[in-house]
Amino acid sequence: MPESAAQKKARKDVQRAQADFEREQVQLREQRAKSRRKRRERFAKGQKAGLSLRDIGEATDLHPTRVREILREK
């Protein structure tokens, strides 16, 4: 049975919605990677300025072990 005009329109709409979703997910991953990189760089700057892992952790409400993990991320 051939598709009606409403079904064709609905099919295109759901395809567009999926394409939009996938594109937005890529953008979100890229933004998150950029944000993580900036955080790591700032933590490293703080460490170079003399802050300990504990100091950075206290300032960010993170455990010093987590701060170390962040600094080691690539």
N, C-alpha and C positions, 0 to 999 in steps of 0.2 A: 504494500500500500504506500503510495507516495506521501512524502511529508507535506504538511500544510505550511502555509506561509508563517503561521505562528510558531510552528515547530522549528522551521528553519531559523527564524529570528531567535528563538530560545536557544538553539544549538550554538549559534554564533555568540550569543551573550555568555553562555557558560564557558565557551572556549576562550573568549576575551577575559573573563574573570580569572580563569586558570593562568593565562599568560601574564596578566597583571600581578597575580599572587607570586608567581615564580620570579618575575622581574624584581618585585619588592623584596623578596627574600634574599636575593643576591645583593641588593643595595644594603639591606640590614646587616648582612654578614660583613660586607666591606666597611660599613660604619663601625661595627663592633671591633673589627681588627684594628682600625685606625685609632679608636678610643683606647684599646688595650696597649697599643704601641706608645701612645702619648703618656699613658699612666706609667708604663715601665720606664720611659725616658725621664719623667719627672721624679720617680722614685730614685733612679740612678743619680740624678742631679742632687737630690737631697742627701744621698749617701756620700757623694763626692764632697758635699759641703760639710760633712762631718756628722750627719745623723746616723745613728745606729739602726739596725733592723727593728729594734724595740721602739725607738723614737718614732720611726715611720709608722709602725704598727699602732702606737698609741694615738698618733695624729689622725689615723684613718680608720680606727676601730677594727684593725685586722691583727691577727696573730702574727708575731714575727716570722714564724715558719711560712705563713702564706705570703708575707712580704718577700721572703727569700725566693719562693717559687715564682712569684711575679717577675722578680729581677732576672731569673734564669730562663724565662720563657723566650722563645725565638720567634 
